[in-house]
Amino acid sequence: MKFVELWEQFHPTLVVAKLMTDLCLMCQQNTMKLLRAADLPDNEKSDCAREQQHLNLALTGRNVYKEVCKEAKDHLNE
């Protein structure tokens, strides 16, 4: 506890960075819904899971982008 007290005393403006994410707003909201879905009725859980398809599309797009970047880099190194 002393470390935190000293930190706050000598460096009150320094804070620990909040967690960063590269998810879009829709993906973040869907993920939060799924985390809270344990207490929801089954039909609402199904809706949350269906909305999560957006994340799958985003991941597919990200994978295509990475592959294109890798191919371009390989082509430059030839």
N, C-alpha and C positions, 0 to 999 in steps of 0.2 A: 504494500500500500504506500510505502514511503516514496517509491519511484513516481507514482502517479501524482502524489502531492508536490514533489519537487518539479515535475514536468509542468503542472498547472501554475506553480509559483514563478518559474523562470521563463517559461515559454507558453503563456496563456493563449497565444494566437495560433499555435500549431495544433492541428487536430489529425486524428487518424482518418485516412481517406475512406469514404463509403465504398461499398462493393460496386464494381463497374460491371456492366453487361453489354453485350453487343446484340441483344434481342430487341426487336422492334416493340413498340408499345402494345400491339395486339398480342404478340407472343408473351410478353410479360404479364398482361392481364389474364390470358388463358392459363398460364402456369400458376398464377395465384389462385384462380378459380379451382383448378385441379387440386391444389394443396388443401383447399377448404372444402372440397367436394365430399369428404368422408361423411359429413353429417347431412348431406343433401339426399333427396329421394333419387331412386334409380334413373328416372327419366331425365332429371337435371344433370346427373353424372354423365349420361350418354351425350347430352348436348355439349357438355364441357369437352368430352373426348372428341366429339365430331369437330368442334372448333379448333382443336389442337392440330388438325390437318394442316392448318396454315403454317405451323412450325415445320412440318415435314416438307412442305413446298419450299420454305425458306432454306432449309438445310440442303435440299436438292440444288437450289440455285447457288448456294455457297460452294457446294462441291464442284459444280460446273465451272464456276469462276476460278477456283483454285486450280483445276485441271488446265484451263486455258492459260492461266499465268505460268504454270509449270511448263507447258508446251512452248510458250513464247520464250521463257528463260532457256530451255534446252536448245531451241532453235538459234538463239543468240550465241550460245557457247559453241556451236558447231564450227 
